[in-house]
Amino acid sequence: MVLYMTIGVISRLHADKLEAIHESLKLPFLLRIQGHGSVSSDYLSLRNMDPTEKSIFIAISDTAKCRELMRRARDEAYIDIPGRGVMMAVPVKSVGGRKTLEYLQSNLSPEGAAPKMQFEYELIYVILNHGYVDEVMDAARDAGAGGGTVLHAKGSGSKYASQFLGMSLSDDKDLILIVVKAEKKAGIMQRIAEETGITHPAGAICFSVPVSGLAGFRNMQADV
């Protein structure tokens, strides 16, 4: 059975509609997280705009339900409208625990083709110290990134993180999600590391995962 982790980001004003679509498809492990857009405070103040509040939905689906979710997100939640939201699908490589796998098999269809291993887009995760989103996004945009979605988090496992990553995860953190074309990923991640990495107060670290499906990236798919 091929599984995907779907990630939907939508304006909080329209989040209930996307949640209803998820629930109607009976997708397991649905999470709803609050976040906001990454447009800089200077940009917003110059245009007398308020920060864009976002809701992020994370769920697990099979191939058929993943396609249906993408279609309905476009047709019913109008996620293709600029500024409304985006949705992506990431292949799940493995599932931990026999009971978890049994639950998924009982709730999802076993049918579906294996995902392609050539991916046009990737999702960059950036973990940074709280309060440095603008600096990190400036570095990412300089290397060709578009916008991103910001989540506030508190890390755990700081003893091992400080040894492995050179940073503590016990303090408040921000998480930025940035979808980019695959050929731009390396340059963007390198710029983030060079300008806002562990020697910078932001202490940013980043990694990426492949994205197998997208919705709501009409402008991005033309050119990023």
MARVOKE-710992 format. One line per field, with one value per atom (N, C-alpha, C): y, z, x negated; atom name. Coordinates in nm, 2 decimals. Layout:
# MARVOKE-710992
c2 <- c(Y  ...)
c3 <- c(Z  ...)
c1 <- c(X  ...)
a <- c(CA  ...)
***
This chain:
# MARVOKE-710992
c2 <- c(-0.12  0.00  0.12  0.21  0.34  0.45  0.51  0.61  0.75  0.85  0.99  1.07  1.16  1.26  1.38  1.42  1.55  1.66  1.78  1.90  2.01  2.06  2.17  2.29  2.40  2.53  2.63  2.68  2.76  2.88  2.99  3.10  3.05  3.10  3.06  3.08  3.19  3.22  3.11  3.03  2.92  2.78  2.77  2.65  2.54  2.59  2.49  2.41  2.48  2.41  2.30  2.33  2.22  2.11  2.15  2.04  1.95  2.01  1.93  1.83  1.87  1.78  1.67  1.70  1.59  1.49  1.54  1.45  1.37  1.43  1.35  1.23  1.25  1.14  1.04  1.07  0.97  0.94  1.05  1.03  1.02  0.92  0.90  1.00  1.02  1.10  1.24  1.30  1.44  1.53  1.62  1.73  1.86  1.96  2.10  2.18  2.26  2.34  2.49  2.58  2.72  2.78  2.87  2.93  3.06  3.12  3.25  3.25  3.34  3.36  3.42  3.42  3.47  3.61  3.68  3.81  3.90  3.98  4.05  4.16  4.20  4.30  4.43  4.46  4.59  4.60  4.49  4.48  4.51  4.44  4.45  4.60  4.66  4.79  4.89  4.88  4.97  4.97  4.86  4.84  4.84  4.87  4.87  4.74  4.63  4.49  4.42  4.33  4.25  4.12  4.05  3.92  3.82  3.73  3.63  3.51  3.49  3.37  3.25  3.14  3.02  2.90  2.81  2.68  2.57  2.48  2.38  2.24  2.16  2.03  1.92  1.83  1.72  1.59  1.50  1.38  1.27  1.14  1.03  0.98  0.95  0.90  0.80  0.73  0.64  0.72  0.66  0.73  0.78  0.70  0.74  0.86  0.85  0.96  1.08  1.07  1.18  1.26  1.19  1.26  1.33  1.26  1.31  1.44  1.43  1.55  1.67  1.64  1.75  1.81  1.73  1.77  1.86  1.81  1.88  2.00  2.00  2.13  2.24  2.20  2.30  2.34  2.24  2.26  2.32  2.28  2.32  2.42  2.41  2.51  2.62  2.61  2.71  2.74  2.64  2.66  2.71  2.71  2.77  2.92  2.98  3.13  3.18  3.28  3.33  3.38  3.34  3.39  3.30  3.21  3.13  3.02  2.95  2.83  2.75  2.64  2.55  2.41  2.31  2.17  2.09  2.00  1.92  1.78  1.68  1.54  1.49  1.43  1.37  1.22  1.14  1.00  0.96  0.86  0.81  0.68  0.68  0.57  0.45  0.47  0.36  0.40  0.30  0.32  0.24  0.31  0.24  0.17  0.04  -0.02  -0.11  -0.23  -0.32  -0.27  -0.23  -0.18  -0.06  0.03  0.15  0.11  0.02  -0.03  -0.10  -0.18  -0.25  -0.15  -0.04  0.06  0.13  0.16  0.23  0.14  0.01  -0.08  -0.10  -0.09  -0.10  0.02  0.14  0.26  0.32  0.26  0.32  0.20  0.24  0.14  0.09  -0.04  -0.10  -0.06  -0.01  0.01  0.14  0.15  0.28  0.25  0.33  0.31  0.37  0.31  0.36  0.51  0.59  0.73  0.74  0.84  0.85  0.89  0.85  0.88  1.01  1.06  1.19  1.30  1.39  1.49  1.63  1.70  1.84  1.94  1.91  2.01  1.94  2.02  1.97  2.07  2.02  2.10  2.11  2.24  2.27  2.30  2.23  2.26  2.34  2.46  2.54  2.55  2.51  2.52  2.63  2.73  2.85  2.90  2.98  3.04  3.14  3.15  3.23  3.38  3.45  3.59  3.63  3.53  3.56  3.51  3.51  3.46  3.55  3.68  3.78  3.76  3.74  3.73  3.60  3.49  3.36  3.37  3.43  3.44  3.53  3.64  3.73  3.65  3.57  3.48  3.39  3.32  3.23  3.30  3.41  3.48  3.53  3.57  3.61  3.50  3.37  3.26  3.20  3.27  3.23  3.17  3.17  3.11  3.21  3.16  3.24  3.27  3.24  3.26  3.13  3.14  3.02  3.03  2.93  2.92  2.90  2.98  2.98  2.92  2.83  2.76  2.79  2.81  2.83  2.70  2.66  2.53  2.54  2.44  2.43  2.29  2.29  2.16  2.07  1.95  1.86  1.78  1.70  1.63  1.72  1.83  1.93  1.87  1.77  1.72  1.66  1.58  1.52  1.62  1.71  1.81  1.90  1.94  2.03  1.96  1.83  1.76  1.74  1.71  1.68  1.80  1.90  2.01  2.14  2.14  2.26  2.36  2.32  2.41  2.34  2.42  2.37  2.37  2.27  2.27  2.29  2.33  2.34  2.48  2.58  2.71  2.72  2.83  2.86  2.86  2.80  2.79  2.83  2.86  2.88  2.77  2.73  2.63  2.70  2.70  2.76  2.65  2.64  2.54  2.62  2.58  2.65  2.54  2.56  2.47  2.53  2.46  2.51  2.41  2.46  2.37  2.30  2.17  2.09  2.15  2.21  2.26  2.38  2.44  2.56  2.53  2.40  2.36  2.38  2.33  2.33  2.48  2.57  2.70  2.78  2.75  2.81  2.77  2.63  2.58  2.63  2.64  2.69  2.83  2.91  3.06  3.07  2.99  3.00  2.96  2.85  2.81  2.91  2.97  3.07  3.20  3.25  3.38  3.37  3.26  3.26  3.13  3.06  2.93  2.93  2.83  2.81  2.92  3.00  3.11  3.24  3.24  3.35  3.34  3.45  3.43  3.35  3.35  3.26  3.12  3.07  2.93  2.84  2.88  2.80  2.68  2.57  2.45  2.41  2.34  2.31  2.17  2.11  1.98  1.98  1.89  1.89  1.75  1.74  1.61  1.63  1.53  1.54  1.56  1.63  1.66  1.59  1.50  1.43  1.48  1.58  1.64  1.77  1.86  2.00  2.05  2.14  2.21  2.35  2.45  2.59  2.66  2.61  2.67  2.71  2.78  2.81  2.90  3.00  3.09  3.03  2.95  2.88  2.78  2.71  2.61  2.67  2.80  2.87  2.90  2.95  2.99  3.02  2.97  2.99  3.07)
c3 <- c(0.00  0.00  0.00  -0.09  -0.10  -0.02  0.07  0.16  0.13  0.16  0.15  0.27  0.31  0.41  0.33  0.35  0.28  0.38  0.33  0.41  0.34  0.40  0.34  0.43  0.36  0.43  0.37  0.45  0.40  0.49  0.44  0.52  0.63  0.75  0.86  0.84  0.76  0.74  0.66  0.59  0.50  0.55  0.67  0.72  0.74  0.79  0.82  0.70  0.58  0.46  0.42  0.44  0.41  0.51  0.64  0.74  0.71  0.66  0.63  0.51  0.42  0.31  0.36  0.45  0.51  0.58  0.66  0.74  0.66  0.55  0.46  0.39  0.37  0.31  0.42  0.55  0.66  0.66  0.65  0.66  0.80  0.83  0.96  1.00  1.13  1.19  1.14  1.13  1.08  1.20  1.17  1.26  1.20  1.29  1.25  1.33  1.27  1.34  1.30  1.39  1.36  1.32  1.22  1.18  1.12  1.05  0.98  0.87  0.77  0.66  0.69  0.60  0.62  0.56  0.52  0.47  0.58  0.55  0.65  0.71  0.84  0.91  0.84  0.78  0.71  0.59  0.51  0.39  0.43  0.54  0.59  0.63  0.71  0.76  0.65  0.55  0.44  0.36  0.36  0.29  0.38  0.50  0.60  0.60  0.60  0.59  0.73  0.76  0.88  0.84  0.94  0.91  0.87  0.78  0.73  0.82  0.89  0.98  0.89  0.92  0.84  0.93  0.88  0.94  0.85  0.92  0.85  0.89  0.78  0.80  0.76  0.84  0.81  0.83  0.72  0.73  0.65  0.67  0.59  0.50  0.37  0.27  0.18  0.11  0.00  -0.13  -0.24  -0.37  -0.41  -0.40  -0.45  -0.37  -0.24  -0.15  -0.16  -0.19  -0.20  -0.33  -0.44  -0.56  -0.54  -0.47  -0.44  -0.35  -0.25  -0.16  -0.24  -0.33  -0.41  -0.50  -0.56  -0.65  -0.58  -0.46  -0.39  -0.32  -0.29  -0.23  -0.33  -0.46  -0.57  -0.60  -0.61  -0.66  -0.55  -0.43  -0.32  -0.22  -0.19  -0.10  -0.18  -0.31  -0.40  -0.37  -0.34  -0.29  -0.39  -0.52  -0.63  -0.64  -0.57  -0.57  -0.50  -0.56  -0.50  -0.36  -0.27  -0.13  -0.05  -0.11  -0.04  0.04  -0.03  0.04  -0.06  -0.01  -0.09  -0.03  -0.11  -0.06  -0.13  -0.06  -0.12  -0.06  -0.13  -0.08  -0.08  0.03  0.04  0.06  -0.02  0.00  0.14  0.20  0.33  0.30  0.35  0.32  0.41  0.54  0.63  0.74  0.80  0.90  1.02  1.14  1.26  1.34  1.37  1.45  1.38  1.41  1.34  1.36  1.48  1.50  1.42  1.40  1.32  1.18  1.13  0.99  0.97  1.06  1.05  1.05  1.13  1.13  1.00  0.94  0.81  0.70  0.71  0.61  0.61  0.73  0.75  0.72  0.71  0.68  0.54  0.47  0.34  0.24  0.12  0.01  -0.02  -0.04  -0.08  -0.22  -0.30  -0.44  -0.46  -0.57  -0.60  -0.65  -0.75  -0.81  -0.72  -0.73  -0.65  -0.70  -0.60  -0.64  -0.73  -0.82  -0.90  -0.81  -0.85  -0.77  -0.83  -0.94  -0.99  -0.94  -0.86  -0.80  -0.85  -0.90  -0.95  -0.84  -0.73  -0.61  -0.49  -0.40  -0.26  -0.16  -0.04  0.08  0.17  0.20  0.29  0.42  0.52  0.66  0.72  0.78  0.84  0.99  1.08  1.23  1.27  1.35  1.39  1.52  1.58  1.71  1.68  1.78  1.77  1.75  1.65  1.63  1.51  1.44  1.33  1.19  1.18  1.06  0.94  0.96  0.85  0.79  0.88  0.84  0.75  0.80  0.73  0.59  0.59  0.47  0.37  0.42  0.33  0.26  0.34  0.28  0.18  0.21  0.12  -0.01  0.00  -0.12  -0.21  -0.14  -0.22  -0.31  -0.27  -0.34  -0.44  -0.44  -0.54  -0.48  -0.34  -0.28  -0.29  -0.29  -0.28  -0.13  -0.10  0.04  0.12  0.24  0.33  0.44  0.51  0.62  0.75  0.85  0.98  1.09  1.16  1.28  1.40  1.52  1.64  1.71  1.77  1.83  1.95  2.03  2.14  2.12  2.12  2.09  2.21  2.19  2.30  2.26  2.36  2.33  2.31  2.39  2.37  2.40  2.48  2.51  2.39  2.31  2.19  2.07  2.07  1.96  1.97  2.09  2.10  2.06  2.08  2.04  1.88  1.83  1.69  1.60  1.64  1.55  1.60  1.72  1.77  1.82  1.85  1.90  2.00  2.09  2.19  2.13  2.16  2.12  2.24  2.35  2.47  2.47  2.39  2.38  2.28  2.27  2.17  2.03  1.94  1.80  1.70  1.58  1.47  1.37  1.30  1.19  1.06  0.96  0.83  0.73  0.66  0.55  0.42  0.33  0.20  0.09  -0.01  -0.12  -0.24  -0.30  -0.40  -0.52  -0.63  -0.74  -0.70  -0.74  -0.70  -0.73  -0.85  -0.90  -0.82  -0.74  -0.66  -0.51  -0.48  -0.34  -0.28  -0.34  -0.29  -0.26  -0.36  -0.35  -0.23  -0.22  -0.11  0.03  0.04  0.17  0.20  0.10  0.13  0.17  0.11  0.15  0.29  0.33  0.46  0.56  0.53  0.62  0.64  0.52  0.53  0.60  0.58  0.63  0.76  0.79  0.92  0.99  0.97  1.02  1.17  1.21  1.36  1.41  1.32  1.37  1.38  1.34  1.34  1.46  1.52  1.63  1.59  1.46  1.42  1.45  1.43  1.45  1.36  1.24  1.15  1.10  1.10  1.03  0.94  0.83  0.73  0.67  0.63  0.55  0.46  0.37  0.27  0.25  0.20  0.16  0.02  -0.06  -0.19  -0.18  -0.28  -0.28  -0.41  -0.40  -0.51  -0.57  -0.51  -0.56  -0.50  -0.58  -0.54  -0.58  -0.50  -0.54  -0.48  -0.56  -0.51  -0.54  -0.63  -0.66  -0.81  -0.85  -0.99  -1.04  -0.97  -1.00  -0.99  -0.89  -0.87  -0.98  -1.02  -1.12  -1.26  -1.28  -1.40  -1.39  -1.27  -1.25  -1.10  -1.05  -0.90  -0.90)
c1 <- c(-0.08  0.00  -0.09  -0.06  -0.14  -0.07  -0.14  -0.08  -0.15  -0.07  -0.12  -0.09  -0.18  -0.14  -0.10  0.02  0.07  0.06  0.02  0.00  0.08  0.18  0.26  0.24  0.22  0.20  0.31  0.40  0.51  0.53  0.58  0.63  0.72  0.70  0.78  0.93  0.96  1.10  1.17  1.10  1.16  1.12  1.06  1.01  1.12  1.23  1.34  1.38  1.38  1.42  1.32  1.19  1.09  1.09  1.12  1.13  1.25  1.36  1.48  1.45  1.37  1.33  1.25  1.15  1.07  1.15  1.25  1.33  1.42  1.47  1.56  1.49  1.36  1.28  1.23  1.27  1.23  1.08  1.00  0.86  0.81  0.72  0.68  0.57  0.55  0.44  0.44  0.56  0.57  0.53  0.44  0.40  0.43  0.47  0.49  0.41  0.32  0.22  0.24  0.22  0.23  0.09  0.09  -0.04  -0.01  -0.11  -0.09  -0.19  -0.16  -0.24  -0.38  -0.47  -0.61  -0.64  -0.54  -0.56  -0.62  -0.72  -0.79  -0.70  -0.73  -0.65  -0.66  -0.78  -0.80  -0.70  -0.70  -0.61  -0.46  -0.42  -0.28  -0.25  -0.35  -0.32  -0.32  -0.40  -0.40  -0.27  -0.20  -0.08  0.05  0.03  0.14  0.21  0.14  0.19  0.17  0.26  0.25  0.18  0.11  0.05  0.15  0.12  0.21  0.21  0.32  0.33  0.36  0.29  0.31  0.35  0.42  0.44  0.37  0.30  0.22  0.28  0.31  0.37  0.28  0.25  0.16  0.24  0.24  0.31  0.24  0.28  0.22  0.33  0.29  0.39  0.32  0.40  0.35  0.36  0.32  0.31  0.44  0.55  0.68  0.74  0.73  0.78  0.69  0.56  0.48  0.52  0.55  0.59  0.73  0.82  0.95  0.94  0.85  0.83  0.78  0.68  0.63  0.74  0.82  0.92  1.02  1.07  1.17  1.12  0.99  0.93  0.94  0.91  0.92  1.07  1.15  1.29  1.38  1.36  1.46  1.40  1.27  1.21  1.14  1.14  1.08  0.94  0.86  0.73  0.63  0.68  0.59  0.60  0.69  0.70  0.58  0.50  0.38  0.41  0.32  0.33  0.42  0.50  0.60  0.53  0.44  0.38  0.30  0.24  0.17  0.18  0.16  0.16  0.05  -0.01  -0.11  -0.10  -0.17  -0.17  -0.31  -0.35  -0.48  -0.48  -0.55  -0.54  -0.59  -0.52  -0.56  -0.65  -0.77  -0.86  -0.83  -0.80  -0.78  -0.68  -0.62  -0.52  -0.57  -0.58  -0.63  -0.51  -0.53  -0.44  -0.33  -0.32  -0.22  -0.08  -0.04  0.09  0.13  0.03  0.05  0.07  -0.01  0.01  0.14  0.18  0.31  0.43  0.42  0.52  0.53  0.41  0.41  0.47  0.43  0.48  0.63  0.69  0.83  0.91  0.84  0.91  0.88  0.78  0.74  0.74  0.76  0.76  0.62  0.60  0.47  0.42  0.51  0.48  0.40  0.33  0.26  0.12  0.08  -0.05  -0.16  -0.28  -0.39  -0.42  -0.46  -0.50  -0.62  -0.63  -0.75  -0.87  -0.99  -1.10  -1.17  -1.12  -1.17  -1.07  -1.12  -1.03  -1.07  -0.96  -0.98  -0.99  -0.93  -0.93  -0.98  -1.03  -1.07  -1.02  -1.00  -0.96  -1.07  -1.11  -1.22  -1.17  -1.22  -1.18  -1.30  -1.27  -1.37  -1.34  -1.42  -1.40  -1.50  -1.44  -1.52  -1.48  -1.56  -1.53  -1.41  -1.32  -1.21  -1.25  -1.18  -1.20  -1.29  -1.34  -1.43  -1.37  -1.24  -1.18  -1.21  -1.20  -1.23  -1.37  -1.47  -1.61  -1.62  -1.56  -1.58  -1.50  -1.38  -1.31  -1.38  -1.44  -1.52  -1.63  -1.70  -1.81  -1.75  -1.63  -1.57  -1.53  -1.47  -1.42  -1.53  -1.64  -1.76  -1.81  -1.78  -1.83  -1.72  -1.60  -1.50  -1.37  -1.36  -1.24  -1.12  -1.00  -0.88  -0.85  -0.72  -0.68  -0.70  -0.66  -0.67  -0.56  -0.54  -0.44  -0.52  -0.49  -0.56  -0.47  -0.54  -0.47  -0.56  -0.49  -0.57  -0.57  -0.69  -0.70  -0.80  -0.80  -0.89  -0.96  -1.09  -1.16  -1.17  -1.21  -1.24  -1.37  -1.42  -1.54  -1.66  -1.67  -1.78  -1.92  -1.93  -2.06  -2.13  -2.05  -2.10  -2.11  -2.01  -2.01  -2.13  -2.17  -2.28  -2.41  -2.42  -2.54  -2.54  -2.43  -2.42  -2.41  -2.33  -2.30  -2.37  -2.42  -2.49  -2.39  -2.27  -2.17  -2.08  -2.02  -1.93  -1.78  -1.71  -1.57  -1.47  -1.53  -1.44  -1.38  -1.43  -1.38  -1.27  -1.20  -1.10  -1.16  -1.10  -1.15  -1.04  -1.08  -0.99  -1.03  -0.92  -0.94  -0.89  -0.97  -0.92  -0.92  -0.80  -0.79  -0.79  -0.88  -0.90  -0.90  -0.80  -0.80  -0.88  -0.97  -1.05  -1.07  -1.10  -1.14  -1.27  -1.28  -1.39  -1.52  -1.53  -1.66  -1.71  -1.62  -1.65  -1.68  -1.65  -1.66  -1.80  -1.90  -2.03  -2.08  -2.06  -2.10  -2.03  -1.90  -1.82  -1.87  -1.89  -1.93  -2.07  -2.16  -2.30  -2.29  -2.21  -2.20  -2.15  -2.05  -2.00  -2.11  -2.18  -2.29  -2.40  -2.44  -2.55  -2.51  -2.39  -2.35  -2.28  -2.21  -2.14  -2.16  -2.27  -2.29  -2.33  -2.41  -2.44  -2.53  -2.60  -2.68  -2.61  -2.48  -2.39  -2.30  -2.25  -2.15  -2.03  -1.99  -1.88  -1.90  -2.03  -2.06  -1.99  -1.96  -1.87  -1.94  -1.86  -1.90  -1.79  -1.82  -1.72  -1.74  -1.63  -1.64  -1.52  -1.52  -1.41  -1.36  -1.23  -1.17  -1.10  -1.09  -1.03  -0.88  -0.83  -0.68  -0.63  -0.53  -0.48  -0.36  -0.29  -0.17  -0.15  -0.09  -0.07  0.07  0.13  0.25  0.23  0.28  0.27  0.14  0.06  -0.07  -0.07  0.04  0.06  -0.06  -0.09  -0.20  -0.33  -0.35  -0.47  -0.51  -0.40  -0.42  -0.46  -0.43  -0.47  -0.62  -0.66  -0.80  -0.82  -0.92  -0.95  -1.08)
a <- c(N  CA  C  N  CA  C  N  CA  C  N  CA  C  N  CA  C  N  CA  C  N  CA  C  N  CA  C  N  CA  C  N  CA  C  N  CA  C  N  CA  C  N  CA  C  N  CA  C  N  CA  C  N  CA  C  N  CA  C  N  CA  C  N  CA  C  N  CA  C  N  CA  C  N  CA  C  N  CA  C  N  CA  C  N  CA  C  N  CA  C  N  CA  C  N  CA  C  N  CA  C  N  CA  C  N  CA  C  N  CA  C  N  CA  C  N  CA  C  N  CA  C  N  CA  C  N  CA  C  N  CA  C  N  CA  C  N  CA  C  N  CA  C  N  CA  C  N  CA  C  N  CA  C  N  CA  C  N  CA  C  N  CA  C  N  CA  C  N  CA  C  N  CA  C  N  CA  C  N  CA  C  N  CA  C  N  CA  C  N  CA  C  N  CA  C  N  CA  C  N  CA  C  N  CA  C  N  CA  C  N  CA  C  N  CA  C  N  CA  C  N  CA  C  N  CA  C  N  CA  C  N  CA  C  N  CA  C  N  CA  C  N  CA  C  N  CA  C  N  CA  C  N  CA  C  N  CA  C  N  CA  C  N  CA  C  N  CA  C  N  CA  C  N  CA  C  N  CA  C  N  CA  C  N  CA  C  N  CA  C  N  CA  C  N  CA  C  N  CA  C  N  CA  C  N  CA  C  N  CA  C  N  CA  C  N  CA  C  N  CA  C  N  CA  C  N  CA  C  N  CA  C  N  CA  C  N  CA  C  N  CA  C  N  CA  C  N  CA  C  N  CA  C  N  CA  C  N  CA  C  N  CA  C  N  CA  C  N  CA  C  N  CA  C  N  CA  C  N  CA  C  N  CA  C  N  CA  C  N  CA  C  N  CA  C  N  CA  C  N  CA  C  N  CA  C  N  CA  C  N  CA  C  N  CA  C  N  CA  C  N  CA  C  N  CA  C  N  CA  C  N  CA  C  N  CA  C  N  CA  C  N  CA  C  N  CA  C  N  CA  C  N  CA  C  N  CA  C  N  CA  C  N  CA  C  N  CA  C  N  CA  C  N  CA  C  N  CA  C  N  CA  C  N  CA  C  N  CA  C  N  CA  C  N  CA  C  N  CA  C  N  CA  C  N  CA  C  N  CA  C  N  CA  C  N  CA  C  N  CA  C  N  CA  C  N  CA  C  N  CA  C  N  CA  C  N  CA  C  N  CA  C  N  CA  C  N  CA  C  N  CA  C  N  CA  C  N  CA  C  N  CA  C  N  CA  C  N  CA  C  N  CA  C  N  CA  C  N  CA  C  N  CA  C  N  CA  C  N  CA  C  N  CA  C  N  CA  C  N  CA  C  N  CA  C  N  CA  C  N  CA  C  N  CA  C  N  CA  C  N  CA  C  N  CA  C  N  CA  C  N  CA  C  N  CA  C  N  CA  C  N  CA  C  N  CA  C  N  CA  C  N  CA  C  N  CA  C  N  CA  C  N  CA  C  N  CA  C  N  CA  C  N  CA  C  N  CA  C  N  CA  C  N  CA  C  N  CA  C  N  CA  C  N  CA  C  N  CA  C  N  CA  C  N  CA  C  N  CA  C  N  CA  C  N  CA  C  N  CA  C  N  CA  C  N  CA  C  N  CA  C  N  CA  C  N  CA  C  N  CA  C  N  CA  C  N  CA  C  N  CA  C  N  CA  C  N  CA  C  N  CA  C  N  CA  C  N  CA  C  N  CA  C  N  CA  C  N  CA  C  N  CA  C)
***
